[in-house]
């Protein structure tokens, strides 16, 4: 078992998907003793300790994972000796510039979410990086990622990005998250032939297009956009989950070829006629469908009719189907 040290200055946040904690520490004025961390440790977690700067940790030559989650760090520094580091977490700090990472050539996972970063930069010396988290920053452009050819997951949700671009070198990416940006068009994804999951929720997309090269997609999330028609999914027959919740759809169409589809999210649209629902009859593996807050839901026989159309359904609007 790897030896590890965990310090906490406040309540533990056990979920990596949670938003930053607003709890305050009782140790605000206490300077952290960096030498108290054992030099033999391979995992170090300094969670919510209100650390303002990374001190001298040059003795941690064996550390492979270090977390500075929920602190007050404004600058990335003093990491050059951590050449065995595989995972670095700086989630929820006050960082404005990505820098001083060149020595971390073995780094595989980097989390800089919930900071104040405006630009993706200075990552070109991280050839082994596989997962990059930059959620909830102030990034306006996708750029400077061309050297990260081993990257398999890129998370850029909740930024200020307006265009999908500069991803051609990321041919190993299987998961791409771009939710809560200002993107108006699906484009420049043709080199991502290994893409399995695309999440582009809460943007400004009005048309499904340019996914012909993404034939390995199994999950597509397009909720909270302005899409008016389901179309152009002819090359995406491997889809298992399809999410068009909160768009402008009036009909279920052009999905009869999706024989692997198991989950279909269409809540909060404008589907009003049963004739516009019948295409689900062609989906042999469909298990869950979400049509709540569509006009068609007002039918008193709503659930019964859906089950007759698709006997494979086990869940309708998050409620288990019962015979």
N, C-alpha and C positions, 0 to 999 in steps of 0.2 A: 504494500500500500504506500502511496506517495505521502510523504510527510507534508503537512500543510498548517498554515496559521490563519485564523480568522479573527479580525477585530471588528467590533461594531460600536459606533458612536450613537446609535439610535435604533429604531425598530428595524428588524430585518425585512428586506423586500425579497421574497422568495421567487417571484416571477420576473423573468427577464423581459416580459412584455408589458409590465406595468409602467405607468407614467411616473415621473419623478416624485419622490416623497416630499411632503412639505413639513415633516417633523423637524424640529430643531434639537440640537445636541446640548447636553449640559456641560460639554467640555470645550466650549467655544474658544477659550483663551489658553487652552493647554496645548503646548507644542508636542507634536508626535515624536516619540523616540524611535527613529528608524533602525537603530542598532538592536532594538528589542526583537526584531524579526530574525529568526534562526537562519543562518547561512545555508543550512541543509534543506530548507523548505523548497518544495517544488510547486506548491500552490499557496498563494498569499491573497487574502481577501480583506481589503480595508474599506468596509462598507459604511457610508454615512458617518464619517468621522470629522467632517468639516475641515478637512485638510486643504490648505490654501496653495501649497506648492509641494512637488515631489522632491523629497530630500535626497540625501546620499544613501543610495541603495546598491552601491557598487559591490557589496559583499554577497549579493544574491545571484551569484553566477550559475546556480543550479535551477533557479525558478523557471517553470514552464507556463504557469498561469498566474497572472496578477490582475486584481480588480480594484479600481479606485472609484467604484460606483457611488453616486450621490455624495459628492464632495464639492469643494469650491476651487478646484484647480483651474488656473487660467492659462497655463503654458505646459506643453509637453516637453519634458527635459529629464536629464539624468537617467536615461535608459540605456545608454551605450554598452554597458557591461552585461546587459541581460540577453546575451546572444543565443541562449537556449529557449527564449520565450516563444511559446506557440500561440498564446491567447492573451490579448490585452484589452481590458475593459475600462473605458473612461466615460461611461454613460452618465449623463446628468452632472455636468460640471460647467465651467465658464470658458471653455476653450474657443478661441477665435480663429486660430491658424493651425493647420496640420503641418507639423515639422518634427525634426529630430528623431526620425524613425529609421534612418538608413542602416543602422547597425543590426536591426532586428530581422535579419534575412531568413530566419526560420519561422517567422510569424505566420500563422494560418488563419487566425480569427482576430478581427479588429472592430471594436464597437466604440464609436464616437457619437452615438445618438444623444439627443437632447443637450446640445451645446450651442454655440453661436457662430458656427463655421459658415463662411460665405463661399468658399471655393474648394473644390476637390483638387488637391495638389500634393506633391512630395511623397507619393506612394510608389514611385517607379523602382525603388530599391527593395521591394518586398515581393520577390518572385514566387514565393510559396503561399501567398495569401489566397485563401479559399472563400472566406466569408467576410463581407464588408457591410457594416451597419452604420448608416449616416442619417438615421431617422430624426425628424424634427430639428433641423438646422435652418440656415438661411441661404441654402445653395440655389443658385439660379440656372446653372448649366451642368450637364453631364460632360465631363472632360477629364483628360489626363489619367485614363484607365488602361491605355493600350499595352502596358507592360504586365498587367495582371492576368496573364493568360491561363492561370490555374483557377481563377475565380469561378466558383460554382453557385454562389448566392450573392445578390446585390440588393440591398434594401435602402431606397432613397425616398421613402414615404415622408409626407408632411414637410415639404420644402417649397421652393418657389420656381420649380422647373417648368418651362413652357414647351419644350421640344424633346422628343426621344432622338438621341444622336450619339455618335462617337462610341458605339458599342461593338463595332465590327470585330475587334480582336478578342472579344470575350466569348469564344466559341464553346467553352465548357460550362457556361452558365446554364443552370437548370431551373433556377428560381429568380424571378425579377419582380421587385415590389416598387411601384411608382405611385401608390395611392396618395390622395390629398395633395396634389400639385395643381398646375394650371395648364396641363397638356390638352391640346385640342385635336390631336390626330394620332392614330396608330400608324407608325412608320419606322423605317430603319431597324427592323427586327429580323431581316432576312438572313443575316449571318448567324443568328442564334438558333441553329438547327437542333440543338439539344435541349431547348427550352421546354420544361414540363409544366411550370406554373408561372402565369402572368397575372399580376394583380395591379389594376390601374383604376381602382375605385375612386370616386369623388374627384373627378377631373372634368374636362369639358368635351369629352368624346361624343360625337353625334353619329358616327358611322363605323361599323365593323368592317375592317379592310386590312389588307397587307399582312395576312397571317398564313399565306400559302406555304412558306418555308418552315413554319413551326408545326410540323406534322406530329411531333411527339408531345404536344400539349395535352395534359390530362386535367388541368385546372385553369379556368379562365374566369377572372373576377372583374366585372364591368359595372357594378352597381353604382348608383348615385352619379349618373352621367346624363346625357341627353339623347340616347340612342332611340331611334324610331322604328327600326326594323332589324330582326335577326337575319343576318345574311353573311355570305362569304366565309362560311366555315367548312367548305367542301373538302379541304385538305386536313381537317382537324378531327378525323374520325376516332381518335383515341381519347377524346374528352370524356371525363368521368363526372366532373363538376362544372356547371355552367351557371354563372350568376349575373342576371340582368335586373336585379331588384332596383326599384326607384329609377326607372327610365321613362320612356314615352311610348312603350310598345302597346299595340292594339291587337296583336295576334301572335300565336305560337306558330312559327313557320321555319322552313329550311333546316330542320334538325332531325328529320326522319332517318338520316344516314348515321346518326350518332348512336350506334348500337351498344356502346359501352357506357352510355350516360347513366349515372346513378342518382345524381342530385341536380335539380333544376330550380333555380331561384328566380321568381318572376313577381315577387310581392311589390305592391305600390306602383302598378302600371295601370293601363286603361283597357284591359281585356274584358269585354262585356258579353260576347256571344259564345255559346258552347261550340259552335262550328269553328271557332278560332282557337279551340283547345284540343280538338280531335287528333292533332298530330302526335300527341303523346302515346297514342295507340301503337305507334311504330317503334317504341323504345322498350325493348324486352327486359332491360336490367334496371329500369327506373325504380328507385326505392323511396325517394323523398321529393316532394314538390311543394313549393311555397307560392301560393297565389292570393294570400290574404291582402285585403285592401285593394282588390280589383273589383269592378262592378259584378263580375260573374260570381263572386263569393256570396252575394245577397240571395242567391237561389237556395231555398230551403233544403233542396236535395243535393247541395253542393258537394259534400264529401262522398255521398253515395255515387253520384255521377262520375266523379274522378276515379273512384275505385273500379267502376265498371269499365271505364276507358283504359285503365292501366292496372290490372289485377296484381301486378308485382309490387305496387306501392305498399310500404310499411309505415309511412309517415306523411301526413298532410299538415302543413303549417305548424310544424313542431309538435303535433299531436299524433300519437301512435294510432295506426289503423286497427280496428277490431272487426272481425267478421260478424 
